[in-house]
Amino acid sequence: MSLKVLTYLVVGASFALYIAIAIWSRARSTGDFYIAGKGVSPVANGMATAADWMSAASFISMAGLIAFLGYDGSVYLMGWTGGYVLLALFLAPYLRKFGKFTVPEFIAERYYSRTARIVAVICLIFISFTYVAGQMRGVGIVFSRFLEVEVTIGLVIGMGIVFVYAVLGGMKGITYTQVAQYCVLIFAYTVPAIFIAIQISGNAIPQLAFGSSVDGISLLDKLDDIVMSLGFTQYTSGAKSTIDIFCITLALMVGTAGLPHVIVRFFTVPKVRDARVSAGYALLFIAVLYTTAPAVGAMARYNLINTMQPGDIGAENGNLVYEERPDWMRTWEATGLINHEDKNGDGRVQYYNDANPAFAQTAQSYGWEGNELSVDRDIIVLSNPEIAGLPDWVIALVAAGGIAAALSTAAGLLLVISAAVSHDLIKGIFVPDISEKNELLAGRIAAAFAIMVAGYLGFDPPGWVAQVVAFAFGLAAASLFPVILLGIFYKRANKQGAIAGMVTGLFFTYAYIEYFKGLFLKWAGAPWGEDVAANWLFGISPEGIGVIGMLLNFTVALLVSHLTSPPPERIQHMIENIRVPRAIDH
């Protein structure tokens, strides 16, 4: 059986499973559609949360970042993991105790303001559509390679699958679909990692293989030698500045704690205690992938270089030159995500860092005219089994896992957007007396519209998957996180402060990212600034600027709150009740 046929069978079987679950668990009320009727068990919710949170950025892109950035790539690992701990300890139980459907609904009631609700919805839409653009790119990458179709067709197929289980099943359908998707994606991630760990080190546990030896030299030392011989930065040391590493890590942490589609998962369990327990399960399920990712990244970088056949290395050369491209590389070239350009016409592949001035001079003396190989970071995990020569069924499994990771998060994001439109805007603002039946219909229509917009954004996202997701986390850190945290722990924060803070944080962070990256305004000629460290504010990259936006949000919210009247007495009592445990919950 060919790889293409096998992949169609494996991916098709997973799609059939997701659709069957959506039909079985279809939403029959707004409670089912928004929060799964508050009837999800802690274990199931932990698995669904893990799948919702471990998006295409975690499955497809994070190990690729670690593979190419080395130490610098660890900011994503630390930020996303630390952020989940922050969310589980400081926000999730209190928001569950509040007992509403959406984050904007909490903000509206806590800050006793319809305007605050509208601003929160705007923030949520900016965050969610930025995030979902990265997921749809992941869907397109997987389909374009493994199903051998155009990216456009792949996106349409992915949109169709999400449409069925998000629009039909709502949060109830999405929750149980995500349980299945977690099983698929974690199996698809760990199985090839185990195979490759055995190949390279003889150790079947990837986490231990990461610290093992290759030819009598530790894997990391071996990688350092290889990448430095090609003019790249030492794998175990970083090129980023300390302030940028700090800001990216912190932005990812607090951004995680402000992501609406993750927060809403804790509204689906029966009790506050269940929210805490499910958070613990989710962290356990997340750790399986996140402790494996550094090993996957390091082994992928090692294999990427060493599976190309080295050519004749002359005494005057001493650096790796490749006679020809292996079959896996030729296959991926068809997707446009790997490119080889024979710049000097010698029939070989010169792969080195031509941005390194010292090494470039040496390369020119060999007759090289620049690096001839470009590799998209987002393909590393997907191509890893092919690079290592693993069986076709493993490659097909990885395809199913990549699609599961992207679709699970995309569905959660699209439902959050749908709830923001139908519940927060239509019912909460414009048509308060709308019937439950019509609200459910409005939610489904909003979800369908959001899917179409998400598909469009997936055609031309503003960067690779993890980078686009980092922008979403920065927007969440700068807009929603401060007002949620102040809303729970600071009674003096009022509606004027919350509104001013959200607007300030969102506008500053979005403008900064747009200026350097052209997040959504590519048609207007953005970006307008050259994206180099010399031009960044305080040396902070667009991925980390959410920290500054967050600080501005906190500062403005606190200042305006103290210059205006305090919240009503009933609001202050409500805050106290949210934080005080009740016997019924424990």
VENLIN-V259495 format. One record per residue. N is the residue number from 0. RES is the residue in one small letter. PSI is psi in degrees with one decimal (NA if undefined). OMEGA is omega as a letter, one per 40 degrees, with the letter a starting at -180 (none if undefined). Layout:
N | RES | PSI | OMEGA
N | RES | PSI | OMEGA
This chain:
0 | m | 132.6 | a
1 | s | 159.3 | i
2 | l | -39.6 | a
3 | k | -46.6 | a
4 | v | -43.2 | i
5 | l | -41.0 | i
6 | t | -43.0 | i
7 | y | -41.6 | a
8 | l | -47.2 | a
9 | v | -48.6 | i
10 | v | -41.2 | i
11 | g | -40.2 | i
12 | a | -39.2 | i
13 | s | -39.3 | i
14 | f | -43.0 | i
15 | a | -39.0 | i
16 | l | -45.2 | a
17 | y | -42.9 | a
18 | i | -39.6 | i
19 | a | -41.4 | i
20 | i | -40.3 | i
21 | a | -41.1 | i
22 | i | -42.1 | a
23 | w | -36.7 | a
24 | s | 28.5 | a
25 | r | 146.8 | a
26 | a | 133.3 | i
27 | r | -3.8 | i
28 | s | 168.5 | i
29 | t | -32.7 | i
30 | g | -41.5 | i
31 | d | -41.8 | a
32 | f | -39.9 | a
33 | y | -43.4 | a
34 | i | 27.0 | i
35 | a | 30.5 | i
36 | g | 14.2 | a
37 | k | 35.4 | a
38 | g | 19.3 | a
39 | v | 133.3 | i
40 | s | 154.9 | a
41 | p | -39.4 | a
42 | v | -47.7 | i
43 | a | -40.5 | i
44 | n | -34.1 | i
45 | g | -42.9 | i
46 | m | -41.9 | i
47 | a | -39.7 | i
48 | t | -42.5 | i
49 | a | -43.8 | i
50 | a | -40.2 | i
51 | d | -39.5 | a
52 | w | -37.7 | i
53 | m | 84.6 | a
54 | s | -167.4 | i
55 | a | -28.8 | i
56 | a | -41.0 | i
57 | s | -46.2 | a
58 | f | -49.2 | a
59 | i | -44.5 | a
60 | s | -31.7 | a
61 | m | -46.8 | i
62 | a | -32.9 | i
63 | g | -40.2 | i
64 | l | -45.4 | i
65 | i | -37.1 | i
66 | a | -41.6 | a
67 | f | -30.1 | a
68 | l | -18.1 | a
69 | g | -126.0 | a
70 | y | -40.3 | a
71 | d | -29.2 | i
72 | g | -14.4 | a
73 | s | -16.0 | i
74 | v | -34.8 | i
75 | y | -40.5 | i
76 | l | -48.2 | a
77 | m | -42.8 | a
78 | g | -48.6 | a
79 | w | -39.4 | i
80 | t | -47.7 | i
81 | g | -35.4 | i
82 | g | -36.6 | i
83 | y | -39.2 | i
84 | v | -43.5 | i
85 | l | -44.9 | i
86 | l | -46.4 | a
87 | a | -35.6 | a
88 | l | -40.4 | a
89 | f | -20.1 | a
90 | l | -50.1 | a
91 | a | -50.1 | a
92 | p | -37.4 | a
93 | y | -39.1 | i
94 | l | -36.7 | i
95 | r | -39.6 | i
96 | k | -31.3 | i
97 | f | -37.2 | i
98 | g | 28.2 | i
99 | k | -176.7 | a
100 | f | -36.2 | a
101 | t | 163.1 | i
102 | v | -45.8 | i
103 | p | -30.4 | i
104 | e | -40.2 | i
105 | f | -46.8 | a
106 | i | -39.4 | a
107 | a | -44.7 | a
108 | e | -39.9 | i
109 | r | -39.3 | a
110 | y | 15.2 | i
111 | y | 51.9 | a
112 | s | 127.3 | i
113 | r | -33.6 | i
114 | t | -42.0 | i
115 | a | -36.6 | i
116 | r | -43.4 | i
117 | i | -43.9 | i
118 | v | -40.6 | i
119 | a | -38.4 | i
120 | v | -42.6 | i
121 | i | -44.9 | i
122 | c | -45.2 | a
123 | l | -42.1 | a
124 | i | -41.9 | i
125 | f | -47.6 | a
126 | i | -50.3 | a
127 | s | -41.7 | a
128 | f | -33.8 | i
129 | t | -44.9 | a
130 | y | -45.2 | a
131 | v | -24.2 | i
132 | a | -40.3 | i
133 | g | -38.0 | a
134 | q | -41.7 | a
135 | m | -31.6 | i
136 | r | -41.8 | i
137 | g | -42.4 | i
138 | v | -45.3 | a
139 | g | -40.6 | i
140 | i | -46.2 | a
141 | v | -47.9 | a
142 | f | -41.0 | a
143 | s | -30.9 | a
144 | r | -54.4 | a
145 | f | -28.8 | i
146 | l | -1.9 | i
147 | e | 49.8 | i
148 | v | 166.9 | i
149 | e | 151.0 | i
150 | v | -39.8 | i
151 | t | -45.5 | a
152 | i | -41.3 | i
153 | g | -43.1 | i
154 | l | -40.4 | i
155 | v | -41.8 | i
156 | i | -47.3 | i
157 | g | -42.5 | i
158 | m | -38.8 | a
159 | g | -42.6 | i
160 | i | -46.8 | i
161 | v | -39.8 | a
162 | f | -44.4 | a
163 | v | -53.0 | a
164 | y | -17.2 | i
165 | a | -46.3 | a
166 | v | -40.6 | a
167 | l | -49.7 | a
168 | g | -22.3 | a
169 | g | -155.6 | a
170 | m | -33.9 | i
171 | k | -47.3 | i
172 | g | -41.0 | a
173 | i | -41.1 | a
174 | t | -51.9 | a
175 | y | -26.1 | i
176 | t | -39.9 | a
177 | q | -29.4 | i
178 | v | -46.9 | i
179 | a | -40.2 | a
180 | q | -34.5 | i
181 | y | -44.9 | i
182 | c | -42.0 | a
183 | v | -49.3 | a
184 | l | -36.1 | a
185 | i | -35.5 | i
186 | f | -41.9 | a
187 | a | -26.8 | a
188 | y | -41.2 | a
189 | t | -32.8 | a
190 | v | -53.3 | i
191 | p | -31.0 | i
192 | a | -39.3 | i
193 | i | -46.0 | i
194 | f | -48.8 | a
195 | i | -35.8 | i
196 | a | -40.6 | i
197 | i | -42.5 | i
198 | q | -45.7 | a
199 | i | -41.7 | a
200 | s | -14.3 | a
201 | g | -0.2 | a
202 | n | 128.4 | a
203 | a | -9.7 | a
204 | i | 111.3 | a
205 | p | -37.3 | a
206 | q | -33.1 | i
207 | l | -34.0 | i
208 | a | -30.0 | i
209 | f | -32.2 | i
210 | g | 14.1 | a
211 | s | -176.7 | a
212 | s | 149.4 | i
213 | v | 118.3 | a
214 | d | 40.0 | i
215 | g | 2.1 | i
216 | i | 141.1 | i
217 | s | 149.3 | a
218 | l | -43.3 | a
219 | l | -38.8 | i
220 | d | -39.4 | i
221 | k | -42.5 | i
222 | l | -42.1 | i
223 | d | -45.9 | a
224 | d | -43.8 | a
225 | i | -51.9 | a
226 | v | -33.7 | i
227 | m | -29.5 | i
228 | s | -15.6 | i
229 | l | 9.0 | i
230 | g | 4.7 | i
231 | f | 165.0 | i
232 | t | 145.5 | i
233 | q | 131.3 | a
234 | y | -38.7 | a
235 | t | 8.5 | i
236 | s | 155.8 | a
237 | g | 157.7 | i
238 | a | -17.1 | a
239 | k | 152.2 | i
240 | s | 158.4 | a
241 | t | -41.8 | a
242 | i | -35.6 | i
243 | d | -40.9 | i
244 | i | -45.0 | a
245 | f | -46.2 | a
246 | c | -40.2 | i
247 | i | -45.3 | a
248 | t | -47.2 | a
249 | l | -39.5 | i
250 | a | -40.8 | i
251 | l | -37.3 | i
252 | m | -57.7 | a
253 | v | -26.4 | i
254 | g | -40.1 | i
255 | t | -44.2 | a
256 | a | -11.1 | i
257 | g | 8.0 | a
258 | l | 117.9 | a
259 | p | -37.9 | a
260 | h | -21.7 | i
261 | v | -42.6 | i
262 | i | -42.5 | a
263 | v | -22.2 | i
264 | r | -31.0 | a
265 | f | -3.7 | i
266 | f | -9.7 | a
267 | t | -7.0 | a
268 | v | 158.3 | a
269 | p | -37.1 | a
270 | k | 164.3 | i
271 | v | -41.3 | i
272 | r | -38.3 | i
273 | d | -32.4 | i
274 | a | -42.3 | i
275 | r | -43.4 | a
276 | v | -43.5 | a
277 | s | -31.2 | i
278 | a | -39.4 | i
279 | g | -43.5 | i
280 | y | -43.4 | a
281 | a | -42.7 | i
282 | l | -38.0 | i
283 | l | -45.8 | a
284 | f | -37.1 | i
285 | i | -39.4 | a
286 | a | -29.0 | a
287 | v | -45.8 | a
288 | l | -41.6 | a
289 | y | -25.7 | i
290 | t | -16.8 | i
291 | t | -28.9 | a
292 | a | -43.8 | i
293 | p | -38.7 | i
294 | a | -41.9 | i
295 | v | -44.0 | i
296 | g | -45.9 | a
297 | a | -43.9 | a
298 | m | -33.6 | i
299 | a | -42.0 | i
300 | r | -40.5 | i
301 | y | -46.7 | a
302 | n | -35.7 | a
303 | l | -43.8 | a
304 | i | -43.0 | a
305 | n | -15.4 | i
306 | t | -11.6 | i
307 | m | 139.6 | a
308 | q | 113.0 | i
309 | p | 137.9 | i
310 | g | -164.8 | a
311 | d | 114.8 | a
312 | i | 105.2 | a
313 | g | 162.1 | i
314 | a | -31.5 | a
315 | e | -8.3 | a
316 | n | -74.8 | i
317 | g | 1.5 | i
318 | n | 158.6 | a
319 | l | 125.7 | i
320 | v | 138.4 | a
321 | y | 134.8 | a
322 | e | -41.7 | a
323 | e | 163.2 | a
324 | r | 139.8 | i
325 | p | 168.4 | a
326 | d | -40.7 | a
327 | w | -34.6 | a
328 | m | -39.4 | i
329 | r | -37.2 | i
330 | t | -45.2 | a
331 | w | -23.8 | i
332 | e | -27.8 | i
333 | a | -23.1 | i
334 | t | -13.8 | a
335 | g | 4.9 | a
336 | l | -9.6 | i
337 | i | 134.9 | a
338 | n | 136.5 | i
339 | h | 127.1 | i
340 | e | 114.3 | a
341 | d | 86.0 | a
342 | k | -33.1 | a
343 | n | 5.5 | i
344 | g | 25.5 | a
345 | d | 1.5 | i
346 | g | 1.9 | a
347 | r | 173.5 | i
348 | v | 111.2 | i
349 | q | 112.0 | a
350 | y | 107.9 | a
351 | y | 174.8 | a
352 | n | 96.1 | a
353 | d | 0.2 | i
354 | a | -5.2 | i
355 | n | 106.9 | a
356 | p | -42.1 | a
357 | a | -44.5 | a
358 | f | -33.8 | i
359 | a | -38.1 | i
360 | q | -41.4 | i
361 | t | -42.3 | a
362 | a | -40.0 | i
363 | q | -32.0 | i
364 | s | -18.7 | i
365 | y | -0.2 | a
366 | g | 11.3 | i
367 | w | 144.9 | a
368 | e | 26.1 | i
369 | g | 159.9 | i
370 | n | 134.1 | a
371 | e | 1.8 | a
372 | l | 125.3 | i
373 | s | 134.3 | a
374 | v | 122.9 | i
375 | d | 128.9 | a
376 | r | -26.3 | a
377 | d | -6.5 | a
378 | i | -4.1 | a
379 | i | -50.7 | a
380 | v | -40.1 | a
381 | l | -35.5 | a
382 | s | -11.0 | a
383 | n | -46.4 | i
384 | p | -34.9 | i
385 | e | -40.6 | i
386 | i | -40.4 | a
387 | a | -3.1 | i
388 | g | 34.9 | a
389 | l | 164.6 | a
390 | p | 156.9 | a
391 | d | -34.3 | a
392 | w | -29.9 | i
393 | v | -41.4 | i
394 | i | -42.4 | i
395 | a | -38.1 | i
396 | l | -41.0 | i
397 | v | -38.5 | i
398 | a | -45.6 | i
399 | a | -37.7 | i
400 | g | -41.8 | i
401 | g | -40.9 | i
402 | i | -41.1 | i
403 | a | -42.7 | a
404 | a | -44.6 | a
405 | a | -44.5 | a
406 | l | -33.5 | a
407 | s | -45.2 | i
408 | t | -39.9 | i
409 | a | -41.4 | i
410 | a | -43.3 | i
411 | g | -41.8 | i
412 | l | -43.0 | a
413 | l | -34.0 | i
414 | l | -37.2 | i
415 | v | -43.0 | i
416 | i | -43.4 | i
417 | s | -45.9 | a
418 | a | -36.4 | i
419 | a | -39.2 | a
420 | v | -52.1 | a
421 | s | -42.8 | a
422 | h | -43.2 | a
423 | d | -37.5 | a
424 | l | -57.7 | a
425 | i | -56.0 | a
426 | k | -41.5 | a
427 | g | -25.1 | a
428 | i | -55.6 | a
429 | f | -41.8 | a
430 | v | 75.1 | a
431 | p | -28.2 | a
432 | d | 18.5 | i
433 | i | 141.8 | i
434 | s | 159.5 | i
435 | e | -37.8 | i
436 | k | -45.7 | a
437 | n | -32.9 | i
438 | e | -40.8 | i
439 | l | -41.5 | i
440 | l | -42.3 | i
441 | a | -38.3 | i
442 | g | -40.8 | i
443 | r | -39.4 | i
444 | i | -42.2 | i
445 | a | -38.6 | i
446 | a | -41.9 | i
447 | a | -43.7 | i
448 | f | -42.2 | i
449 | a | -36.4 | i
450 | i | -40.5 | i
451 | m | -42.6 | i
452 | v | -42.1 | i
453 | a | -41.1 | i
454 | g | -41.1 | i
455 | y | -44.3 | i
456 | l | -30.8 | a
457 | g | -19.9 | i
458 | f | -34.9 | a
459 | d | 67.3 | a
460 | p | 161.9 | a
461 | p | 17.4 | i
462 | g | -175.8 | i
463 | w | 165.2 | a
464 | v | -55.3 | a
465 | a | -32.2 | i
466 | q | -44.6 | i
467 | v | -41.5 | i
468 | v | -38.5 | i
469 | a | -36.7 | i
470 | f | -42.5 | i
471 | a | -41.3 | i
472 | f | -38.8 | i
473 | g | -41.2 | i
474 | l | -38.8 | i
475 | a | -41.0 | i
476 | a | -37.6 | a
477 | a | -20.2 | a
478 | s | -60.4 | a
479 | l | -37.9 | a
480 | f | -48.9 | a
481 | p | -42.4 | a
482 | v | -28.8 | i
483 | i | -47.0 | a
484 | l | -47.3 | i
485 | l | -35.9 | a
486 | g | -29.5 | a
487 | i | -40.9 | a
488 | f | -3.8 | a
489 | y | 105.2 | a
490 | k | -24.4 | a
491 | r | -16.9 | i
492 | a | 129.8 | a
493 | n | -178.3 | a
494 | k | -38.9 | i
495 | q | -43.0 | i
496 | g | -42.2 | a
497 | a | -45.7 | a
498 | i | -47.8 | a
499 | a | -40.7 | a
500 | g | -46.8 | a
501 | m | -44.6 | a
502 | v | -44.4 | a
503 | t | -50.7 | a
504 | g | -44.4 | a
505 | l | -47.8 | a
506 | f | -46.1 | a
507 | f | -49.7 | a
508 | t | -44.5 | i
509 | y | -44.2 | a
510 | a | -39.8 | a
511 | y | -47.2 | i
512 | i | -42.8 | i
513 | e | -40.4 | a
514 | y | -41.3 | a
515 | f | -26.6 | a
516 | k | -17.6 | a
517 | g | 60.4 | a
518 | l | -54.5 | a
519 | f | -12.1 | a
520 | l | 39.4 | i
521 | k | -32.6 | i
522 | w | -22.0 | a
523 | a | 5.4 | i
524 | g | 3.4 | i
525 | a | 153.9 | e
526 | p | 154.8 | a
527 | w | -15.8 | i
528 | g | 145.4 | i
529 | e | 125.9 | a
530 | d | 76.3 | i
531 | v | 153.5 | a
532 | a | -32.4 | a
533 | a | -23.6 | a
534 | n | -9.0 | a
535 | w | 147.2 | i
536 | l | 121.2 | a
537 | f | 19.9 | a
538 | g | 19.8 | a
539 | i | 125.6 | a
540 | s | 164.2 | i
541 | p | -29.8 | i
542 | e | -25.5 | a
543 | g | -1.7 | a
544 | i | -15.8 | i
545 | g | -25.2 | i
546 | v | -43.4 | i
547 | i | -41.8 | i
548 | g | -39.3 | i
549 | m | -44.7 | i
550 | l | -39.6 | i
551 | l | -40.6 | i
552 | n | -51.6 | i
553 | f | -47.2 | a
554 | t | -48.5 | a
555 | v | -44.0 | a
556 | a | -44.9 | a
557 | l | -43.1 | a
558 | l | -49.2 | a
559 | v | -37.7 | i
560 | s | -38.1 | a
561 | h | -17.4 | i
562 | l | -6.9 | a
563 | t | 176.0 | a
564 | s | 148.2 | a
565 | p | 164.9 | i
566 | p | 156.1 | i
567 | p | 158.6 | a
568 | e | -38.5 | a
569 | r | -33.2 | i
570 | i | -41.1 | i
571 | q | -37.3 | i
572 | h | -37.7 | i
573 | m | -41.2 | i
574 | i | -42.3 | i
575 | e | -40.5 | a
576 | n | -34.5 | i
577 | i | -38.2 | a
578 | r | -19.2 | a
579 | v | 125.6 | a
580 | p | 148.1 | i
581 | r | 143.0 | a
582 | a | -32.5 | a
583 | i | -23.0 | a
584 | d | -7.9 | a
585 | h | NA | none
